């Protein structure tokens, strides 16, 4: 299980675990991944 503060990029999104305890994830922040369009 990911710990608090860990991030994972999947596709065009970045997921960050904001709040979690030992058994489950409580809050996840989702952002679009920043990509260079060059």
DSSP file (Angstrom, degrees, kcal/mol; ACC not computed):
  #  RESIDUE AA STRUCTURE BP1 BP2  ACC     N-H-->O    O-->H-N    N-H-->O    O-->H-N    TCO  KAPPA ALPHA  PHI   PSI    X-CA   Y-CA   Z-CA
    1    1 A X              0   0    0      0, 0.0    23,-0.0     0, 0.0     2,-0.0   0.000 360.0 360.0 360.0 134.4    0.0    0.0    0.0
    2    2 A X        -     0   0    0      1,-0.1     2,-0.2     4,-0.0     3,-0.1  -0.322 360.0-131.4 -63.7 150.2    1.4    3.5   -0.8
    3    3 A X    >   -     0   0    0      1,-0.1     3,-2.1    22,-0.0    14,-0.3  -0.556  37.7 -69.6 -99.1 167.3    2.2    5.7    2.1
    4    4 A X  T 3  S+     0   0    0      1,-0.3    14,-0.2    -2,-0.2    -1,-0.1  -0.304 121.4  20.9 -56.2 131.7    1.3    9.3    2.8
    5    5 A X  T 3  S+     0   0    0     12,-3.1    -1,-0.3     1,-0.3    13,-0.1   0.209  89.9 131.2  93.7 -14.8    3.1   11.6    0.4
    6    6 A X    <   -     0   0    0     -3,-2.1    11,-2.4    11,-0.1    -1,-0.3  -0.422  41.1-154.7 -72.5 147.4    3.9    9.0   -2.2
    7    7 A X  E     -A   16   0A   0      9,-0.2     2,-0.4    -3,-0.1     9,-0.2  -0.884  11.6-169.9-123.4 155.6    3.1    9.8   -5.8
    8    8 A X  E     -A   15   0A   0      7,-2.3     7,-3.3    -2,-0.3     2,-0.5  -0.984  12.4-148.0-143.9 129.6    2.3    7.7   -8.9
    9    9 A X  E     +A   14   0A   0     -2,-0.4     2,-0.4     5,-0.2     5,-0.2  -0.881  20.6 172.7-100.5 129.9    2.0    8.8  -12.5
   10   10 A X  E >   -A   13   0A   0      3,-2.6     3,-1.7    -2,-0.5     2,-0.2  -0.957  60.8 -44.9-137.9 115.0   -0.5    7.0  -14.6
   11   11 A X  T 3  S-     0   0    0     -2,-0.4     0, 0.0     1,-0.2     0, 0.0  -0.459 123.9 -19.7  63.2-129.1   -1.2    8.2  -18.1
   12   12 A X  T 3  S+     0   0    0     -2,-0.2    21,-3.1    -3,-0.1     2,-0.3   0.138 123.4  84.7 -95.9  19.1   -1.7   11.9  -18.1
   13   13 A X  E <   -AB  10  32A   0     -3,-1.7    -3,-2.6    19,-0.3     2,-0.5  -0.908  60.1-151.2-126.5 150.3   -2.4   12.1  -14.3
   14   14 A X  E     -AB   9  31A   0     17,-3.2    17,-2.3    -2,-0.3     2,-0.4  -0.986  14.6-160.1-118.0 126.4   -0.4   12.2  -11.1
   15   15 A X  E     -AB   8  30A   0     -7,-3.3    -7,-2.3    -2,-0.5     2,-0.4  -0.906   7.2-172.3-107.8 131.2   -1.9   10.7   -8.0
   16   16 A X  E     -AB   7  29A   0     13,-2.5    13,-2.9    -2,-0.4     2,-0.7  -0.990  24.6-128.9-126.3 130.3   -0.6   11.7   -4.5
   17   17 A X  E     + B   0  28A   0    -11,-2.4   -12,-3.1    -2,-0.4    11,-0.2  -0.671  30.4 173.7 -77.3 114.1   -1.6   10.0   -1.3
   18   18 A X  E     +     0   0A   0      9,-2.3     2,-0.4    -2,-0.7    -1,-0.2   0.864  66.6  12.5 -89.4 -42.3   -2.7   12.9    1.0
   19   19 A X  E    S+ B   0  27A   0      8,-1.5     7,-2.7   -15,-0.1     8,-2.1  -0.994  71.5 148.3-143.1 130.6   -4.0   10.9    3.9
   20   20 A X  E     - B   0  25A   0     -2,-0.4     5,-0.2     5,-0.3     2,-0.2  -0.990  24.2-154.5-156.3 153.5   -3.7    7.2    4.8
   21   21 A X        -     0   0    0      3,-2.4     5,-0.0    -2,-0.3   -17,-0.0  -0.479  50.7 -79.0-114.6-165.7   -3.5    4.9    7.8
   22   22 A X  S    S+     0   0    0      1,-0.2     3,-0.1    -2,-0.2    -2,-0.0   0.741 126.1  33.4 -70.1 -22.2   -1.9    1.5    8.0
   23   23 A X  S    S+     0   0    0      1,-0.2     2,-0.3     0, 0.0    -1,-0.2   0.671 120.9  14.6-110.4 -20.3   -4.8   -0.3    6.4
   24   24 A X        -     0   0    0    -23,-0.0    -3,-2.4     0, 0.0     2,-0.4  -0.996  65.7-110.7-156.2 158.0   -6.3    2.1    3.8
   25   25 A X  E     -B   20   0A   0     -2,-0.3    -5,-0.3    -5,-0.2     3,-0.1  -0.775  28.4-179.4 -88.5 132.6   -5.9    5.2    1.7
   26   26 A X  E     +     0   0A   0     -7,-2.7     2,-0.4    -2,-0.4    -6,-0.2   0.851  64.1  20.4-100.4 -46.9   -8.3    8.0    2.9
   27   27 A X  E     -B   19   0A   0     -8,-2.1    -9,-2.3     2,-0.0    -8,-1.5  -0.990  59.1-173.1-133.9 133.7   -7.6   10.9    0.5
   28   28 A X  E     -B   17   0A   0     -2,-0.4     2,-0.5   -11,-0.2   -11,-0.2  -0.987  13.6-148.3-125.3 133.2   -5.9   11.1   -2.9
   29   29 A X  E     -B   16   0A   0    -13,-2.9   -13,-2.5    -2,-0.4     2,-0.5  -0.867  14.9-161.9 -98.6 132.8   -5.0   14.2   -4.8
   30   30 A X  E     +B   15   0A   0     -2,-0.5     2,-0.3   -15,-0.2   -15,-0.2  -0.964  14.2 168.9-119.6 128.9   -5.2   13.9   -8.6
   31   31 A X  E     -B   14   0A   0    -17,-2.3   -17,-3.2    -2,-0.5     2,-0.3  -0.955  39.2-104.1-133.0 153.7   -3.5   16.4  -11.0
   32   32 A X  E     -B   13   0A   0     -2,-0.3   -19,-0.3   -19,-0.2     2,-0.2  -0.582  45.0-111.4 -71.7 139.2   -2.9   16.4  -14.7
   33   33 A X        -     0   0    0    -21,-3.1     2,-0.5    -2,-0.3    -1,-0.1  -0.492  28.2-117.7 -71.8 140.4    0.7   15.6  -15.5
   34   34 A X        -     0   0    0     -2,-0.2     2,-0.4    -3,-0.0    -1,-0.1  -0.688  38.0-174.9 -80.2 125.8    2.7   18.5  -16.9
   35   35 A X        -     0   0    0     -2,-0.5     2,-0.5   -23,-0.0   -23,-0.0  -0.947  25.4-124.2-124.4 145.1    4.0   17.7  -20.3
   36   36 A X        -     0   0    0     -2,-0.4     2,-0.6     1,-0.1    -2,-0.0  -0.746  14.6-159.0 -84.3 128.2    6.3   19.6  -22.7
   37   37 A X              0   0    0     -2,-0.5    -1,-0.1     1,-0.2    -2,-0.0  -0.458 360.0 360.0-104.5  60.2    4.6   20.3  -26.0
   38   38 A X              0   0    0     -2,-0.6    -1,-0.2     0, 0.0    -2,-0.0   0.399 360.0 360.0-105.5 360.0    7.9   20.9  -28.0
